[in-house]
Amino acid sequence: FKTVVLIFIIVTNLLAILIMLYVVNSLVIVFIPRRSADSILHRSKRYNSGLLEEILQGNLERECIEESCTLEEAREIFENFEQTNKFWNQYVDGDQCQSNLCLNNGSCEDGINSYTCWCTSGFKGKNCEIDVSKMCSYENGGCGQFCNNDLVQGSICSCVHGYKLAEDAKSCEPEVPYPCGKVIRHSLDTNTNVASATLENNKEIVPIVNKDTRIVGGHDSFPGEIPWQVHLISNNFKCGFCGGSIINENWVVTAAHCLRPNENITVVVVGEFETEKEEGTEKYHDVINVIKFPKYNASENKYNHDIALLQLKPPIEFNDYALPICLADSAFTEDVLMKSGTATVSGWGRLASGGPQPYKLQKVELPYVERTQCMSSSKVMVHHNMFCSGVREGSKDACQGDSGGPHATNFNGIWFLTGIVSWGEGCAAEGKYGVYTKVSRYYKWINHVTRGF
């Protein structure tokens, strides 16, 4: 028995020794030198592949590069609104500006699924691709008359009816004997037969300047100087009472308030200059059709939509003393013509409020008035289809009898109808302006009526 116990003890000790040797051997394997351990356990550092390295700071790499972060976490890292947004816009969907999308030296700002180009002076557009100097908004695109924007060419010029583009594709030249708005002036010489003046459209005879002041700062015009001006004659009283403008050989435009129910208009005189004598230039035409603007209602407002068309018989034969004024669409009229500074108003209206009427056709140059200033000058409603023209000092204005006449604007030597004399509070009253029908609002209607007959 003792022998068995002794053997058991020996075996147990041997096992214990073996176990200890195993453990020691294992420790030797685990606890190797630091350099060897570093070579085994080395973790390759991740690096930023060009993504805003200059603004990486703090734990940005751990929070947003190795892992996904939220906008709030990014904000906590940068503690700066602009840097946070700059990082976040690229972090979410990459840098949209890498493709150099902005042209003409424009600078690109990245956004989420978008980008913004900040253009240098003289360029605009999504990618700064538009050269402003070639657009219609800059000096009318260099066009002599109408201008339309084109993304490729910059601007495309065109001309009013009766004109064609010249070889420079910018200016306009006549293609009919008597194009609209082109004036041939004649000197006022009592020893000269004005009716025998040249009919060459391209020749301009400069008039002698007349310094005699007339209607509220206006002057006598000269024969043929305002050839689209017409005189409406009342059959009831056998005298002129309103003005108008020639649109084409068959139609005249005037103010609707001139056409009162008891006013029987049978004659329109074209080529008129001095009402008290026959000059040989006058022609008389019957009115066969009167069309007021459909929304005109004198019982509600005598001057709202104050425009009407008169159809004539026989048709007008154009000459130096009778030819049409040009019409333009609302874009050209309001964006170009009505921003040109001044316009000319003409008529045989009274020389002062309640004063005498002149024998010779009068003209006066008037500036456009800013709409806010126009509206504040009167307690009467100035509708959007009206505008003001005149001077606050009250030195120039239209007056009674000028109604229906032209408010004309010169652009590159061609005259366009911009307004119709409509109403005012007195004549040249201080702080008041003349109010005119804005023709641009009725351009389509005028074309529809005059071309439909």
C-alpha positions in Angstrom: 0.0 0.0 0.0 2.8 2.3 0.9 4.4 1.6 -2.4 1.2 2.6 -4.3 0.9 5.9 -2.4 4.5 6.7 -3.2 4.0 6.0 -6.9 0.9 8.3 -6.9 2.8 11.1 -5.3 5.6 10.8 -7.8 3.2 10.8 -10.8 1.4 13.8 -9.4 4.6 15.8 -9.1 5.6 14.9 -12.5 2.3 16.1 -13.9 2.6 19.3 -12.0 6.1 19.9 -13.4 4.9 19.2 -16.9 2.0 21.7 -16.5 4.4 24.4 -15.2 6.8 23.8 -18.1 3.9 24.2 -20.5 2.7 27.4 -18.9 6.2 28.9 -18.9 6.7 28.0 -22.6 3.4 29.7 -23.4 4.4 32.9 -21.7 7.6 33.0 -23.7 5.6 32.8 -26.9 3.2 35.7 -25.8 5.6 38.1 -24.2 8.0 38.6 -27.1 10.2 41.7 -27.5 8.4 45.0 -28.2 9.9 45.4 -31.7 8.8 41.9 -32.7 5.4 42.6 -31.2 5.1 45.9 -33.1 6.0 44.2 -36.3 3.2 41.7 -35.8 0.5 44.0 -34.4 1.3 47.1 -36.5 -1.9 49.0 -37.7 -1.5 50.9 -41.0 -2.6 54.5 -40.4 -5.4 55.7 -42.7 -4.7 58.9 -44.5 -6.9 61.6 -46.1 -6.8 61.3 -49.9 -6.9 65.0 -50.5 -10.3 65.7 -48.8 -9.8 69.0 -47.1 -6.6 68.0 -45.4 -5.9 71.6 -44.5 -8.9 71.8 -42.2 -8.8 68.3 -40.6 -8.4 68.7 -36.9 -9.2 67.0 -33.6 -10.9 63.7 -34.0 -12.3 64.3 -37.5 -10.5 61.3 -38.9 -11.8 58.9 -36.3 -15.4 60.4 -36.3 -16.0 61.0 -40.0 -13.4 59.2 -42.0 -13.0 55.8 -40.3 -16.6 55.9 -39.3 -19.8 57.7 -40.4 -20.6 61.0 -38.7 -23.6 63.3 -38.6 -23.8 66.9 -39.4 -24.0 67.7 -35.7 -20.8 65.7 -35.0 -19.0 67.5 -37.8 -20.2 70.8 -36.3 -18.8 69.9 -32.9 -15.5 69.1 -34.5 -15.0 72.3 -36.5 -16.9 74.7 -34.2 -17.2 76.9 -37.3 -20.3 77.3 -39.4 -18.6 78.0 -42.8 -16.0 75.2 -42.4 -18.6 72.8 -41.3 -20.8 73.4 -44.4 -17.8 73.3 -46.7 -16.7 69.9 -45.3 -20.3 68.5 -45.2 -21.1 69.4 -48.8 -18.2 67.4 -50.0 -18.5 64.6 -47.3 -22.1 63.8 -48.3 -21.8 63.4 -52.1 -18.3 64.4 -53.2 -17.0 67.7 -54.6 -19.2 68.9 -57.5 -16.6 71.5 -58.4 -13.9 69.1 -59.4 -15.1 69.2 -63.0 -14.4 72.9 -63.4 -18.0 73.7 -64.3 -17.7 77.5 -63.9 -16.6 79.3 -67.1 -15.0 82.6 -67.7 -12.9 82.5 -64.5 -16.0 82.0 -62.3 -15.4 80.5 -58.9 -17.3 77.3 -57.8 -18.9 76.7 -54.4 -19.9 73.1 -53.7 -23.3 72.1 -52.4 -25.2 68.9 -51.7 -26.1 67.5 -55.1 -25.5 71.0 -56.5 -23.0 73.8 -57.0 -23.0 77.6 -57.3 -20.9 79.6 -59.7 -19.8 83.0 -58.6 -19.3 84.9 -61.9 -16.7 87.6 -62.6 -18.0 91.0 -63.7 -19.6 90.9 -67.1 -20.8 87.3 -67.0 -23.9 85.5 -65.6 -25.8 82.2 -66.0 -25.7 78.8 -64.2 -22.1 78.3 -65.3 -21.1 82.0 -66.0 -21.6 81.1 -69.7 -23.5 84.3 -70.7 -21.5 87.3 -71.8 -23.7 90.2 -70.5 -22.1 92.6 -73.0 -23.7 90.6 -75.8 -27.2 90.4 -74.2 -30.2 92.7 -74.8 -30.1 94.0 -71.3 -26.8 95.8 -72.2 -27.3 98.7 -74.6 -30.1 96.7 -76.3 -27.5 94.1 -77.5 -26.2 96.6 -80.0 -29.4 96.3 -82.0 -30.9 99.2 -84.0 -34.4 98.2 -83.1 -35.6 94.9 -81.6 -33.4 92.5 -79.6 -34.0 88.9 -78.5 -31.6 87.0 -76.2 -29.9 83.8 -77.5 -27.7 81.6 -75.3 -25.4 80.8 -78.3 -25.2 84.1 -80.2 -25.9 86.4 -77.2 -28.5 88.5 -79.0 -30.4 88.4 -82.2 -31.6 91.6 -83.8 -34.7 92.2 -85.8 -36.7 95.1 -87.2 -40.2 96.5 -87.2 -42.4 96.0 -90.3 -41.1 98.0 -93.2 -37.4 97.6 -92.3 -34.8 94.9 -92.8 -31.5 94.1 -91.1 -28.5 95.7 -92.6 -25.3 93.8 -93.5 -24.0 94.3 -90.0 -27.0 92.2 -88.7 -27.5 95.0 -86.1 -28.9 98.1 -87.6 -32.2 98.4 -89.6 -32.7 100.0 -93.0 -36.0 100.8 -94.9 -37.3 98.3 -97.4 -40.5 100.3 -98.4 -40.8 103.8 -99.8 -42.4 105.2 -96.6 -41.5 103.1 -93.5 -43.0 103.9 -90.2 -41.5 106.5 -87.9 -39.0 107.9 -90.3 -39.3 111.6 -90.7 -38.2 113.8 -93.6 -38.2 117.4 -92.2 -38.8 120.5 -94.1 -37.5 124.0 -93.5 -40.2 126.6 -92.8 -39.6 129.1 -95.5 -42.5 131.2 -96.7 -40.8 131.7 -100.1 -40.6 128.0 -100.6 -43.4 125.6 -101.7 -43.2 123.0 -98.9 -45.2 120.6 -100.9 -42.4 120.4 -103.5 -39.8 119.1 -101.0 -37.8 116.0 -101.9 -39.5 112.6 -101.4 -36.2 110.8 -100.9 -36.6 109.0 -97.6 -32.9 108.8 -97.0 -32.5 112.6 -97.3 -33.1 114.8 -94.3 -33.7 118.5 -94.6 -32.8 120.1 -91.3 -35.4 122.8 -90.3 -34.7 126.3 -89.2 -35.1 126.3 -85.4 -38.0 128.3 -84.2 -37.5 129.8 -80.7 -41.1 131.0 -80.3 -42.4 129.4 -77.1 -46.0 128.1 -77.3 -48.1 125.6 -75.4 -46.8 125.2 -71.9 -43.2 125.3 -72.8 -43.8 123.8 -76.3 -43.0 125.2 -79.8 -44.4 125.3 -83.3 -43.5 122.2 -85.2 -42.6 122.2 -88.9 -44.6 120.8 -91.8 -43.8 117.1 -92.1 -42.0 117.0 -88.8 -44.8 114.9 -87.1 -46.3 113.1 -90.2 -48.3 110.5 -88.2 -50.3 113.2 -86.4 -54.0 113.5 -87.5 -56.8 115.9 -86.6 -60.3 114.6 -85.7 -63.0 116.8 -87.1 -66.5 117.0 -85.5 -69.3 116.9 -88.0 -71.5 118.6 -85.4 -69.3 121.7 -84.9 -67.2 121.5 -88.1 -64.0 121.9 -86.0 -61.1 119.8 -84.7 -61.4 118.5 -81.1 -58.9 115.7 -80.7 -55.8 114.2 -82.1 -54.7 110.7 -83.3 -51.9 108.8 -84.8 -51.6 106.9 -88.1 -51.0 103.1 -87.6 -51.2 102.0 -91.2 -53.0 103.1 -94.4 -56.4 102.1 -93.0 -56.3 102.8 -89.3 -55.8 105.6 -86.8 -55.4 105.2 -83.0 -56.9 107.8 -80.6 -58.3 108.1 -77.1 -61.6 106.4 -76.5 -62.9 109.4 -74.3 -62.7 111.5 -77.5 -65.5 109.5 -79.0 -68.5 110.8 -77.1 -71.9 109.5 -78.0 -73.0 112.9 -79.4 -69.7 113.4 -81.2 -70.2 112.5 -84.9 -66.8 112.1 -86.4 -66.9 111.9 -90.1 -63.5 113.3 -91.1 -59.9 112.6 -90.2 -57.4 115.1 -91.6 -53.9 113.8 -92.3 -51.0 116.0 -93.5 -52.4 118.9 -91.4 -50.1 121.6 -90.1 -51.8 125.0 -89.9 -55.5 124.7 -89.4 -56.4 128.2 -90.6 -55.2 127.7 -94.2 -54.9 125.1 -96.9 -51.3 124.1 -97.6 -51.9 121.5 -100.2 -50.7 118.7 -97.9 -54.0 117.9 -96.2 -56.1 114.9 -97.1 -59.5 114.1 -95.7 -60.8 110.6 -94.9 -64.2 109.4 -93.7 -64.4 107.3 -90.6 -66.3 104.1 -91.5 -65.7 102.1 -88.3 -65.0 102.9 -84.6 -63.7 100.2 -82.3 -63.0 101.0 -78.6 -61.1 98.7 -76.5 -63.5 96.0 -75.2 -63.0 96.8 -71.5 -63.5 100.5 -71.9 -66.5 101.7 -70.0 -66.9 105.5 -69.7 -69.6 105.2 -67.1 -67.2 103.4 -64.7 -64.0 105.3 -65.6 -63.7 107.7 -68.4 -59.9 107.2 -68.8 -59.3 103.6 -68.0 -58.4 101.6 -71.2 -58.6 105.0 -73.0 -57.9 103.8 -76.5 -59.8 103.4 -79.7 -59.2 102.6 -83.4 -60.7 104.4 -86.4 -61.0 102.7 -89.7 -60.7 105.2 -92.7 -61.9 105.4 -96.2 -60.2 105.8 -98.6 -56.9 104.4 -97.5 -54.1 106.9 -96.7 -51.6 107.4 -99.5 -48.3 107.9 -97.7 -46.1 110.8 -98.4 -43.7 113.1 -96.6 -46.6 114.7 -94.6 -48.6 111.6 -93.9 -47.0 108.3 -92.8 -47.4 105.8 -89.9 -45.7 105.8 -86.5 -44.0 102.5 -85.5 -45.4 100.2 -82.8 -43.4 97.8 -80.7 -44.2 95.0 -78.3 -44.4 95.5 -74.5 -40.8 94.3 -73.9 -39.1 96.7 -76.2 -41.5 99.6 -75.4 -41.2 99.3 -71.6 -37.6 98.1 -71.2 -36.0 100.3 -73.9 -38.2 103.1 -75.1 -39.8 104.2 -71.8 -36.3 104.2 -70.2 -34.8 106.4 -72.8 -35.5 109.7 -70.9 -37.8 111.9 -72.9 -40.6 111.8 -75.5 -42.5 114.2 -77.7 -46.1 115.1 -77.4 -47.9 117.0 -80.1 -51.3 118.5 -80.9 -53.5 121.5 -81.6 -54.6 121.7 -77.9 -55.0 124.9 -75.9 -51.9 127.0 -75.2 -52.9 127.1 -71.5 -55.7 125.9 -69.4 -58.8 127.6 -70.7 -56.7 129.6 -73.2 -56.8 129.9 -77.0 -56.0 127.1 -79.4 -53.0 127.4 -81.8 -53.3 127.4 -85.5 -50.0 125.5 -86.0 -49.3 122.0 -84.8 -47.5 122.2 -81.4 -44.9 119.9 -79.9 -43.4 119.6 -76.5 -40.6 117.4 -75.2 -41.4 115.7 -71.8 -39.5 113.4 -69.5 -40.9 110.1 -68.3 -42.0 110.1 -64.6 -41.2 107.2 -62.2 -44.4 105.4 -61.4 -44.3 105.9 -57.6 -43.8 109.6 -58.1 -46.6 109.6 -60.7 -49.1 107.9 -58.4 -48.3 110.1 -55.4 -48.9 113.3 -57.4 -52.6 112.6 -57.8 -55.6 111.5 -55.7 -57.0 109.9 -58.8 -56.1 106.3 -59.4 -53.4 105.9 -62.0 -53.9 102.4 -63.4 -51.2 100.1 -64.6 -52.3 100.8 -68.2 -51.4 104.4 -67.7 -48.2 106.4 -67.1 -47.1 109.9 -66.4 -44.9 112.3 -68.3 -44.0 115.9 -67.6 -42.1 118.1 -65.2 -43.0 118.8 -61.5 -42.4 122.5 -61.8 -45.4 122.7 -64.2 -43.6 124.3 -67.1 -44.5 121.8 -69.8 -47.6 119.7 -70.5 -50.3 118.8 -72.9 -53.7 120.5 -72.7 -57.3 120.5 -73.7 -57.6 119.5 -77.4 -54.4 117.4 -77.4 -56.3 114.3 -76.2 -55.8 111.2 -78.4 -52.6 112.6 -79.8 -49.2 110.8 -79.9 -46.7 110.5 -77.1 -43.8 109.4 -79.3 -40.3 108.2 -78.4 -37.3 108.4 -80.8 -34.9 105.5 -80.9 -32.0 105.5 -83.3 -33.8 108.0 -85.5 -37.1 106.0 -85.7 -40.2 107.2 -83.8 -42.3 104.7 -81.8 -45.8 105.3 -80.3 -45.4 105.0 -76.5 -48.5 106.7 -75.3 -51.8 108.4 -76.1 -52.7 111.8 -74.5 -55.4 110.9 -72.0 -56.0 113.1 -68.9 -54.5 115.5 -66.4 -55.4 117.8 -63.5 -55.3 121.1 -65.2 -52.5 122.0 -67.7 -49.0 122.2 -66.5 -50.1 122.6 -62.9 -47.3 122.6 -60.4 -46.7 119.2 -58.8 -49.0 117.5 -61.4 -48.2 115.5 -64.5 -49.9 114.5 -67.7 -51.3 111.0 -67.8 -51.1 108.8 -70.9 -52.5 105.5 -72.1 -49.7 103.0 -72.1 -49.8 101.7 -75.7 -47.6 98.7 -74.9 -50.5 97.1 -73.0 -52.6 97.2 -76.2 -50.0 96.1 -78.8 -51.6 92.7 -79.4 -55.1 94.1 -79.5 -54.1 96.8 -82.0 -52.4 94.2 -84.3 -55.4 91.9 -84.0 -57.9 94.5 -85.0 -55.9 96.3 -87.7 -54.8 93.1 -89.5 -58.2 91.4 -89.2 -60.0 93.8 -91.5 
